Amino acid sequence: MGRCPACGRGPLFDGFLKRRTSCEACGFDLGGVETGDGAATFIMQIVGFLVGFSALAVEIAFSPPIWLHLIIWLPLVAGLALALMRPGKGLMTALQMLRQRGDDSPRETR
């Protein structure tokens, strides 16, 4: 995890989410693989679903005060989003790289 999708040896990230321009091990141009905001969009949807329905279930079952909801769910949203962002961006980078590699192959016409 966090390695170059082409060779699996070189590091993929320079910082927390800043992707390297090229792989140290194989020299693959990682700058040409653009993921945009895809990872952030998917992570927000996944975390929102998990935390939203968990908060709803806790509200229905126990009916805690609002301050307890805020203490529990806000840090959980931030923690999950930050924990899933780096693997999500790595996955989106690998998928985009595979898609671009597939675009280079000749296609069958019908």
C-alpha positions in Angstrom: 0.0 0.0 0.0 1.4 3.4 -0.9 3.7 1.9 -3.5 4.0 2.6 -7.3 1.2 0.8 -9.1 3.5 0.0 -12.0 6.3 -1.8 -10.1 5.1 -2.1 -6.5 8.5 -1.0 -5.1 8.9 2.8 -5.2 6.8 5.1 -2.9 3.7 6.6 -4.4 3.4 9.6 -2.2 5.8 12.5 -1.3 3.7 13.7 1.7 0.3 12.8 3.1 -1.5 13.1 -0.2 1.0 14.6 -2.6 1.8 12.1 -5.3 5.3 11.9 -6.6 6.0 12.9 -10.2 7.8 9.7 -11.0 8.7 6.4 -9.4 12.1 6.2 -7.9 12.4 2.5 -8.6 11.1 2.1 -12.2 10.9 5.7 -13.4 7.2 5.4 -14.3 5.7 8.9 -14.9 3.1 9.3 -12.2 2.5 12.9 -13.1 0.6 11.7 -16.2 -1.9 9.9 -14.1 -4.6 12.4 -13.0 -7.3 11.3 -10.5 -8.9 14.6 -9.8 -11.3 14.6 -6.9 -12.5 11.1 -7.4 -11.0 9.7 -4.2 -12.4 12.5 -2.0 -15.9 12.1 -3.5 -16.0 8.3 -2.9 -14.5 8.7 0.6 -17.1 11.4 1.5 -19.9 9.1 0.3 -18.6 6.0 2.2 -17.9 7.8 5.5 -21.2 9.8 5.2 -23.2 6.6 4.8 -21.4 4.8 7.6 -21.5 7.6 10.1 -25.0 8.9 9.1 -26.7 5.6 9.5 -24.8 4.7 12.6 -25.8 8.0 14.2 -29.4 7.3 13.2 -29.3 3.9 14.7 -27.9 5.2 18.0 -30.5 8.0 18.0 -33.4 5.5 17.6 -32.0 3.0 20.1 -30.7 5.2 22.9 -31.8 8.8 22.1 -28.7 10.5 23.6 -28.4 14.3 23.9 -27.1 16.2 20.9 -23.8 17.1 22.6 -23.0 13.4 22.9 -23.7 13.0 19.2 -21.3 15.8 18.4 -18.6 14.4 20.6 -18.9 10.9 19.1 -19.7 11.5 15.4 -17.7 14.6 14.4 -14.3 13.2 15.4 -15.3 9.8 13.8 -16.1 11.5 10.5 -12.8 13.4 10.5 -10.8 10.3 11.5 -12.4 8.0 9.0 -12.1 10.5 6.2 -8.4 11.1 6.9 -7.7 7.3 7.4 -9.3 6.4 4.1 -8.1 9.3 1.9 -4.5 8.0 1.2 -5.6 4.4 0.3 -8.4 5.8 -1.7 -6.1 8.1 -3.7 -3.7 5.3 -4.2 -6.5 3.1 -5.5 -7.8 5.8 -7.8 -4.3 6.3 -9.1 -3.9 2.6 -9.9 -7.3 2.3 -11.5 -6.6 5.4 -13.7 -3.3 4.0 -14.7 -4.9 0.7 -15.7 -7.5 2.6 -17.7 -5.0 4.7 -19.5 -2.9 1.6 -20.3 -6.0 0.0 -21.7 -6.7 3.0 -23.9 -3.4 2.4 -25.7 -4.4 -1.1 -26.8 -6.1 -1.6 -30.2 -9.8 -2.0 -30.0 -11.9 -4.4 -31.9 -14.3 -2.8 -34.3 -17.7 -4.4 -35.2 
